[in-house]
Structure formats: structure tokens, C-alpha cells
Amino acid sequence: MQNYNDLLRENLEWVEKKLDLDKDYFKNLSKSQKPPFLYIGCSDSRMPIDTFTQSEPGSFFIHRNIANQIFSNDMNFLATLEYAVEQLEVEHIIVSGHYECGGIKTAHEKCTNSSIISSWLMPIKKIEVEHKEELKALATKDERIDRLTELNVLEQLKHIFELSIIRNRIATGKYPKIHGWILDIRNGKIKEMEIPFKDWKSKGIIPKEYEA
Ligand SMILES: [Zn+2]
């Protein structure tokens, strides 16, 4: 693991490497940004999405919080979303959870005290209660936590589709495609979640004009 001083030294090494390959790298990078992706993920230190996808700076506009939560009254998130959709005109929005998520585990195991983190995770507890039967049918606790991780991503996707920023955009016919991912930290691979478009459209969660 790097220590603090390593960070500064290795930053300089990285700058050198980049300039060796392209002397105008930073000149070009500093001009503007036009990222194709808005990424909404967990704050977990093991989840730098650009590392997992071998992406260069400029690819992802990013919002991260514990257990990738989306709240319609979170100004931080809403400002990020509005800027990404209206100004940057991102082509894709990716909501990503990950297995072995401390937030999901805490929600499952001990989300009972009055700490701020417990309040933050309470909506996940609610998802768990809503899917009690499905989760109970799974053989092990690990499987239940994995499934809760997936259900949490699906729930956050519903929240995205219900926001006026997104609905207004869909009504114009020019809108970002919305995706759900699970980063499987056990093997490094990204798993695409299947979104139940037909069901969600019939329930009005997704506007009927939206094409996946
Ligand atoms: Zn996490």
C-alpha cells in the first residue's frame, strides 16, 4: 500500500509517463470535458471504475456515496445529474453496486442504532423488508446479501427513471440510456443487470417513450 509521500512522487512519475507518450496530453485534457458516461457508484476504495474499464481521464462524470444511493432530495446528486444530462449531455447513465459492499452488509446485519450511517442505509433495510420472501428462500446469508446488493441497484434505477430531470429528457426524445451494473470484486468483472423494462413500463416507472 502506498504511503502519503508515495502519492506525490508517483503523481510526478505518471505525469512524466503521459508526457513521454504525448507531449500535449495535459494541454488537450485541460481544454474541456465531454464524458460519455455518468457513473453513480459506491464510495468503496476498491471501486475506481476507470481502473476496472481501463478508461482514461475524461470518460466518466462521477457521483459516489456509500452503497450508491439515489435520493430525490439529495442536492449533491441532483446537481450532478442535471449537469451531466443537461450540460454534458452524457450518452449513458450507469448505476453500479458491488458485491462485498460494507454498506449493504451493515444494512443487512446491524442497521439499528441512531448513527448517521444507519439513517443513510435505512432505505436498504426497507428494500430488504419488501423482498423478505425472495431473500428468505436463498440458502445462505452470503447469497442473501448478494441479492440485496442487486435489488438495491434495481431500486436506485427506479429512482432515476422517476426523476423529472430524466423524465423531461425522455419526453424530448434525446436522452441517455440507463444501465445497472454490479462490480464483482471477487473476480474483477462487471455484471450487467437485467432491467425489467416491460414490467416497469406497465407500472409507469419508465415512460413508454423510453427505448433501451
Ligand atoms: Zn460499497
Boltz pocket constraint, residues with backbone or C-beta under 6 A from the ligand:
constraints:
  - pocket:
      binder: B
      contacts: [[A, 42], [A, 43], [A, 44], [A, 65], [A, 66], [A, 67], [A, 68], [A, 98], [A, 100], [A, 101], [A, 102], [A, 103], [A, 104]]
      max_distance: 6.0
